Amino acid sequence: MQDYFLLNQNKELSTEELLNHVWKNDLDANSEVVWIYVSYLRQKLQSIQSSVRIEGDKGGSYKLVK
């Protein structure tokens, strides 16, 4: 997921798009899985005091920004 965010920096990515590109063949993956992994990635970015952050939208989209 981190790689996909980096390849699409500053682009709004929908939950559906993340599911299709990151969890391609995992039929059990859903929006909750995306939310959990985005949360993990946010925590890791904060722990290293990165200037990069992931912004979220109430509609379920995310964007990696500097």
N, C-alpha and C positions, 0 to 999 in steps of 0.2 A: 504494500500500500504506500509506503514511504516513497518508493521509486515512482509510482504513478503520480503522486502529488508533485514530486520534483519535476517530472516531465510536463506537467500541466500547471506550473506555477502561475499564480494570479488568475487562473481560470476557475470559474464556478463548476464544481463537479457534483452531480446529483447522486443521491444514495443509489439509485438504480444503475448509474454509470459505474460507480465503484464496485457494486456487486457484479456487474457484467465483466469488468476488466480484472478485478483482483480475485474474486471468488468464482471464476468462470464455471467450473464444473461441480461446485459444491451446492447441491440442491437444498441443503439445510440452512444455508446462509440467508439472512434477512436483514432488515433495516436495523434491528437491535444489535446484530453482530457488527455492522458498520459503525454504529455509534460507540460500541465498546472499544473497538480498535482505534477509532479516532481519539477517544479519550486516552488510551494508552500512549499513543503517539504524542498527544499534547503534553502529557506528563513528562515524557522523555525529553521533549524540547525544552520544557521549563526547567528540568533538572540540570541541563547543561547551559542554562541561561542563554538560549539561542535567540537571535533577533527574528528568527522565522517563527511564525505562529499559524495555526489553523483557525480560520473563522468559520462559524457555523450560521446557518439560516434556519429559521423556524420551519421552513418548508422542507428541510432535510438535505440541503446542499452544503458543501464545504469548499473552502478556498485556502490554499497555502499562500501566505503573503509575508513579505519582509517588512 
